[in-house]
């Protein structure tokens, strides 16, 4: 199977930053930051990290890391037989 992926650079737009209770048992009673970002009108994603670690730089790095796991397949086209 040969797949082609779009080569157009994308930008991430942060659309929401929320403080939410952590769902992790080891972090009961602590707060996480949930960040929703959008790369185009049809694709929005969420990352989550401990609030005490949530700096602008770490949020940007987490968004980039999340996008790196998705970018190879989103928008890919392949022949159906």
N, C-alpha and C positions, 0 to 999 in steps of 0.2 A: 504494500500500500504506500503510495506516495502522497504526501500531504504538503500543501503550500501554506505558509502563514503570511499575514500581512506584514509589510516592512515599515509602515508608517509609524513614526514615533508617537507615543501616547503620553498624555499628562494625567496625573491623578489630581482630582479635586476632592478635598475633604469636605463632606457635606454634613457631618454630625460628629460631635465628641460628647460622650455621655459618661458620667460616673455611675457604675452599676455594682451591686454586690458580687463578690467573687463566688463562682459556683464550685471552686476547688475545695475539697475537704481540708487541705492543709492551710487554706487561707480564709477559713470561716471567720466572719466578722470584719473582713478587710474589703477594700474597694478596688475595683479594676476600672480601667478606662476602656471604653468601647468606641472605636473610631470607624465610621463608615466613609468609604471613599468611592468615587465614581471615575471610571476611565472613559466612558461614553454613555449616551443616553440609555443603553440597554444593559450595561454591566456595572453594578455596584457590589462592593464587597466589604466585609467587616474584619477588623483585626481587634485583638483584645490583649491588654497587658496590665500588670499590676500598676496601680496609680502612683505608687512611690517611685517607679522606674520611668514614668511617662514624661520624657522631655521631648521637645520638638525634634531633636536629632534622632532619638530612639523611635519615635512615631514614624518619621520619614523612612528610617531604615527598615522598620517592620512592614510598612506598606510596600516598599521596594522588594523585600524578601517574599512577601505574599504574592505580589504581582509576578515575580520571577517563576513561581511555581505554576502560574496560570497562563502566562503569555504564549507559551508554545502551542497550546491547544485551542484557546479562544480565537475564533475567527478562522480556524484552519478549514481548508476545503480539501476534499478527497473524492475520488470517483467511486460511485456505487455501481455494483455489477449485479 
